[in-house]
Amino acid sequence: MIQGTHNAVADTRNEEIKIFVNGELLPRNDAKISVFDSGYLVGDGVWEALRLHDGVLVFMDLHLDRLWQAAAAISMSLNFSREELIENIWKTINANSMHDNVHVRVMVTRGIKKTPSQDPRLTISGPNVVIIAEHKKASPETKEKGITLFTSTIRRGPPDSLDPRLNCHSKLHEVQALIQAIEAGADEALMLDIHGFVSTCNATNFFMVKDGEVWTSTGQYCMNGITRGMLILICEQNNIPCKQKNFSLYDVYGADEAFVTGTFGGLTPVNKIDGRTIGAGKHGACTRKLSALYEGVIRAEIEKTNSNVEV
């Protein structure tokens, strides 16, 4: 079995899901888009991933804020409102009779091109919108066992090339990093910034624990993940020292614990990096505590949303 932060419990219901494609709900095998789509041709698009917990799309406003910011950053004009997108997300969820342990991916590309080209002026349609909702529960085994990382030679670039904060369809450098890690026998890749400091992973944000302090990168060279931000806030609210700072592999190899964060898996422990065992090489006490606090925030979000609906 493939090991990684996106390991999910197998669910045969996903074979029959309906997928939203530009206003239509299509069976999985019939959900298709033109080969002239900007996302397919040149990776010209943005996306978000949300989790449905107990009937609530957790942290939805934060995700949609990031989606609209990303569209503005690439000068993509969205021909739909926030409310319309939310309605279509729920239409997709309800069409699949979903309620809990659901992963929703929203993808928006610039549209259909007249001919293969980078030039956005050759786009002849409005944005293409695809919404995929799947029954996906994070693997308990992965969360308990943890993952291994390998430091890739592929760096996270500066904001004047492709801003690492942009959640766009152009993910080839992360794919390259992950391939290096897999070929080295690890599960996922750790990535450094242009100065050699630890930045992030190929699909998640990286944290380490040392002497009771939680460290993560400055955020200048990584996707500013929603879960990452929530964890930093959780530390502040619970008087847990959390530093956003520059640190190197020298510090990482001597860490007491390490973990990664992401929308799908929440917190996943890291037990080895570059073949070196981190701490005791198992799920650490601080990581467990932070995981419990994060799950508590999700429960509070569900209760808050449900109480507002009842009112």
N, C-alpha and C positions, 0 to 999 in steps of 0.2 A: 504494500500500500504506500502511496505517495505520502510523505510526512511533511507537514508545514502548517502555517497558521490558518490556512483556508480549508483544512480537513473538515469534512462534514459527515454526519451520520447518513448512510445511504437511505434514500426515500424514493420509492417507486412512483409516488404521486407526481413527481416532476416530469415523468414521461408524457403526462396528459395535460400539462399546463397550457394556458392561453397567454399569448404574448401581445402586448400593445405595440402596434406599428402604425404611426401616423393616423390615429383615430380608429383603427380596426383592431379587434381582438382575434388573433389567429392561433390555430393549433401550433404547438412547438415546431413540428416538421414543416409547416407551411409559412412560418415567419421568416420572410426574406426581405432584402433591400437591394436596390440597384447597385451594380458594379461601378456606377458613376457617382456613388455617394462620396462626399468629401472626406468622410472619416476613413472609408476604405482606401481611397486613392492616396491621400497625403496625411492621414491622421489628424484631420482638421475637425476637432470636436471636443466637447467637455462632458464630464459625467459625474454622478454621485451614487453612493451606495448607502442605503438605509436599512435599519432593522425594525421588524414588526415584532413587538413583545406584547403578548396578552392584549391584542387589539389596538395597540398604540404604536405609531411610528415615532420612535424615540429620537429626541433632539432634531426633529424634522426642520424646524426653523433655522437652526445652525447649518444644516446641510444645504438647504435651499439658498441661504445667504451666500454660501460658498459657490454654489452653482451660478447664481446671477453675477457674482464678482468675477468668476472665471470667464463667463460669456462676455462681460464688459472688457476684460483684459485682452481678449482676442478680437474685439470689435465685431462680435456676432450679435446681430439683432434678433431678439426672440419675438416671434409673432404670436405669443400666448402669454397670459398673465400667470402669476404665481398661483392664484386660485384655480385656474384652469388646469395647471399641471397637477396640483394636489388632487383635484377631482379625477383626473385620469389615472393617477397612482392608485387611488381607492377603487376606481372602476376595475383596474387590473387585479387588485387584491380580492375584491368581492367576486369577480368572475371565476376565481380559482378557489373560492370558499376557504380563504386563509385567515388565520387568527393569531398564531404564535409560532416562534422559531422560523421566521421568514426573512429572507434576504432580498431586498429590492434594489435593482440597478437601473438608474435612469441615464440614458445616453442621448445627447443632443449633438448632431453634426450640422455643419453650415448648410448642407443641402446637396442637391443633385447638380453635377457639373455638366456643361455642354460637351466638354471633351476633357480627357485626362490632363490636368494642369494644376499648378499650385495657385494660380491667379483666382482670388475670390470673386473677381468681376465676371468670371465665367460660370458662376453659380446661377442656375435657372429655376430654382425652386426655393421655397422657404426652408427653414431648418427641418431635418428629419428627427423625429422623436421615437425612441424605442424604450419600452419599460418591460424589464424581465423580473418577475417575482417568482422565487423558488422556495420550496420547503427546505430549509438548511439550518440544521442544528449543529453548532460547533462540536467537534469530537471531544468528549470528556477525556479520552485517553491521551490525546495530544496536549490538552491543557494540564494534565497531571504529569505526563512524561516530560514535556518540554521539547524544545527544538535545539538544533545546532546551527551555528552561523559560520560563514567563511568570509573574510574580508576581501572584497572585490577590488580589482585595479580600476574599475569604472568609477569615476568620481561624480558626485553631485555637483552640477555646474552652478555658475553665478547667475544672478537674476537678469544680467544683460545678454544671456544666451537663450536658455529656456528656463524661466523662473521655476525653481523646484516646488514652489507653492501652488503652481497651476495644475489642477487635476484634469489633464487633457488626455486625448487618445494617443498621443505620441509617447509611448512607454518603452521604446526599444532599448534605451540605455538601462532601464531597470531589468528588462528581459536578459540583456547581455550579462548584467551583474549576477542574476539568478543562475544563468547557465554556468558561469564560472564556479559558483558555489556548489551546484549539483555535481559538476565534473570533479570537484575537489572532495566530494563525499559528504557535503553538508546539506542541510534542509533549505536554508535561505541565505541571502547575502547581506552582509553588513557593508555600508558604504561610507566613505570618508568625503569630506568637502575638499575644496581646491587647496586648502592650507594643510591638509593632512589630519584635521581633527575629525572625530567621529560625528557623523551627521545623522544617518537614519538607516533603515533597511530597504530592500527593494520594494516591499509592499506595506511595511509597517513602520512605526516610530520606535526608536530604541531608548531604553532607560537602563541605568545601572544603579546599584545600591552599594554605598561604602560608608562604614562606621555610622550607620543610622541615617545617612543622608541619601536622598534620591537625586540622581544627576540625569539630565538630558541635554541635548544640544541647544544652541542658542535659538534655533528655529530659522536661521537665515538661509540654510541650505537644505531644507527638508519640507515635505508636505506638512503643513500645520494641521495635523489630524484632529478631528473632533474629539476622539477618545483621548488623544494626547493632551488637548486643552482641558478636558474634564478632569484628567488625572492630576494635572498641575493645580487645578482649583481644589480638588479633593485634599491634596497635601496641605494647601494653605489653610483650609477650613478645619483640618484636624491636627494642626501644629506639627506637621511632619516636614522637616527641612527639605526643600526641593530647589535645586539650583539649575538654571538654564545657563550653561557655560561651555566654553571650549575645553575638551579633554581628548586625550589620545588613546591609542591602543595600550600604551604603557599603563594607563589608569584602568582600562577595561580588564586587562589580564589579571589585575589584582583585586577585582571587584568581589564583594561578598555575595551579591546576587545580580542577575540581569533579567530583563524581560522586555517584551515588545508589546505595543498596543495597536489595535485596529478596530474598525467598526464591527467586523464579523466575529473575530475571536475574543474581543475584549482584551484581557491581559493574558499573555502566554509566556511562561518562564523559558529562559535560555540557559541550558546547562553546559554547553561547550562553544567556544569561539576559537577558530583556527586550530582546532585539536586540543586546546587547553581547557581543562575543567574549570568552570566558574564557581567559586565558593565550594559548597559541598556537592555540587553537581546535581542538585535536585531542587524541587520547588521550595523556595525559601520562605521564611516566616513573614518578611516584609512584603513580598509579592502576594502571599496569601491574604494578608491584611488589606492591602490596596485593592485586590480583586473583590474582596467582600464589600469594601466601601464603595467601589464602583457599581457593583450589583445593587447596592442599597440606593444609589442615585437613580439607577434605572427604575427600581420599584417606586421611588418617590415621584419620578416623572410620570409613570403609569397612573399612580393614584391621583396626582394633580390633574392630569388630562381627563380622567374618568369623572372626577368631581366637578370639573368645569362643564362637562357634557351633561351631567345630571342636573346642574343648575339651569 
